[in-house]
């Protein structure tokens, strides 16, 4: 079957969007589209009447036409079948992402879905197969790829000023102890998993820096998890054996070109919040943090601020001010949504494709396999089926 690497579809002058799921992330995202041209919210689907009311009031406050509303458990299928939809934007709980995406693509719709795109390797392959069969875009909404520092460093890598990148590090470290076992939320379900259950925030940006499936690919991993300590008291206490997730997971990944990735996950300690982003290259070094660190061998006297300003990418220059003003998470979410719509309107390949979605999501199952086997190496599938050297890295 032909691949969908660098897939370009017919331009869509006005992108008609259906939202499935209007929780926190759905509400944030629908707000972004109020500030873009050539976008229509055609339908919204959610089980919660308050969420539908929010969408209704938001669109009315911006003078937009009110969308059709769907509120029953299976209504998302009817939404996907509508002929006046170009893009299905999925912000449901993670268990539903793949099923909805597969059905939407089968109905000829492009799909953007929250992280992770899939929970198993089989679901990852299903997304790839569906995208290749239908020739539809399937983009995972990995917002961390659009933060200013990551965008700027990626722009520098694309220009060659950092030299050859040979090692990267990423992480999701977030003190969620007050939420982890709140049974009204989905976090508690993560504790019934092993390995790294939420890898994409740390992994996505560093995979772009390495050009994964754009000249290199992740070949194998080994993963280790720490113990289980200091669980909060549950309203209905469960036995310790009910939880399989360790307090911290560390996964090491080797690429086909002998590059290395260190990936961590920790949501159970008072460790300060960090989405670690570290790039080691032959001609420079970058590390996200407080403060950020950015050095170039060719410009040893240049400060980090000077380099960030000099190498600011076109996307940040174009919409950075608006993104910071109306976007969430410092504006990176807005830039992600803006770029998605821009590519659809202009018939361009998306920055993140279905292979990215599969590669970054498959770590959930594969890291668990390695942990369960005593940290034995586990092979990572080649979702491009041998075509990972076909593309050059994406420029924005």
Order of alpha helices (4+ residues) and beta strands (2+ residues): beta-alpha-beta-alpha-beta-alpha-beta-alpha-beta-alpha-beta-alpha-beta-alpha-alpha-beta-beta-beta-beta-beta-beta-alpha-alpha-alpha-alpha-alpha-beta
